[in-house]
């Protein structure tokens, strides 16, 4: 008997320098670097996995760091915004943390009846 799809397992994106990626996602955002492996189609490229403390499915964001890759252009079907869930009442903390590290961000907006 097969189970229905319950959600997204992970999202993968392209990044620049690997160390800058680790510094931001693990250092500033505090995600756990769950796994570091290689891109099986391009073994000279890392595949970096970040997630919650236990690496639960649905919390995973992965990256292929390709420092020399041309920047993407906004277009049909391309992701242009990534939102992360934070505990209620913690927007002030995150606002100050991102400002402290000179990270550009947008004020929260409502999407799907949720503040993101």
C-alpha positions in Angstrom: 0.0 0.0 0.0 1.5 3.3 -1.0 1.3 6.4 1.1 0.1 9.7 -0.3 2.5 12.6 -0.8 2.6 14.6 2.5 4.7 17.5 1.4 8.0 18.6 0.0 11.1 16.5 1.0 13.6 19.2 0.0 14.3 22.2 -2.2 17.5 22.5 -4.2 19.1 25.7 -5.5 22.3 26.9 -7.1 24.8 28.9 -5.0 28.1 30.7 -5.4 31.1 30.1 -3.2 30.6 27.0 -1.0 32.1 28.6 2.2 29.8 31.7 1.8 26.9 29.4 1.5 27.8 27.5 4.7 28.5 30.8 6.5 25.1 32.1 5.7 22.8 29.1 6.1 24.6 27.4 9.0 26.3 30.4 10.6 23.7 33.2 10.3 20.4 31.3 9.9 21.5 28.6 12.3 20.5 25.7 10.1 22.3 22.4 10.6 24.7 21.3 7.8 23.1 17.9 7.7 25.2 16.4 4.9 28.0 17.4 2.5 28.3 15.1 -0.5 29.0 15.6 -4.2 26.7 16.2 -7.1 26.6 12.8 -8.8 26.3 14.4 -12.2 29.2 16.7 -11.5 31.5 15.0 -8.9 33.7 18.2 -8.7 30.8 20.1 -7.2 29.6 19.8 -3.6 26.0 19.1 -2.7 25.3 20.8 0.6 22.2 19.8 2.7 20.8 22.0 5.5 17.9 21.3 7.7 16.6 21.3 11.2 18.5 19.8 14.1 17.4 16.2 13.1 17.3 16.7 9.3 13.6 16.0 9.0 12.1 15.8 5.5 10.4 19.1 4.7 13.1 21.1 6.5 15.9 20.4 4.0 17.3 23.0 1.6 20.2 21.9 -0.6 22.6 23.7 -2.8 25.0 23.0 -5.6 27.7 25.7 -5.3 28.9 26.8 -8.8 30.9 30.0 -8.2 31.4 30.7 -11.9 27.8 30.1 -13.0 25.9 32.9 -14.7 23.3 34.5 -12.5 19.7 33.3 -13.3 17.1 35.6 -14.8 13.6 35.9 -13.4 11.2 34.1 -15.7 8.3 31.8 -15.9 8.5 29.0 -13.4 11.6 30.3 -11.6 11.6 30.6 -7.8 12.4 34.2 -6.9 11.6 34.1 -3.1 12.3 31.6 -0.4 10.6 31.9 3.0 11.5 30.2 6.2 9.2 29.4 9.1 10.2 31.0 12.4 8.6 30.7 15.9 5.8 33.2 16.6 7.0 36.4 18.2 10.6 36.0 16.9 10.4 38.5 14.0 12.2 41.1 16.1 15.1 38.7 16.8 15.5 37.8 13.1 15.2 41.4 11.9 18.0 42.5 14.2 20.1 39.4 13.4 19.9 40.0 9.6 20.6 43.7 10.1 23.6 42.9 12.2 25.0 40.8 9.4 24.0 43.4 6.6 21.6 40.9 5.0 18.9 42.5 2.8 15.4 41.3 3.6 11.8 42.3 3.1 9.3 43.0 5.8 6.8 40.2 6.4 3.9 39.8 4.0 0.8 37.6 4.0 0.8 34.6 1.8 -1.7 31.7 2.0 -3.2 33.4 5.1 0.2 33.2 6.9 2.7 35.9 7.7 6.0 35.2 5.9 
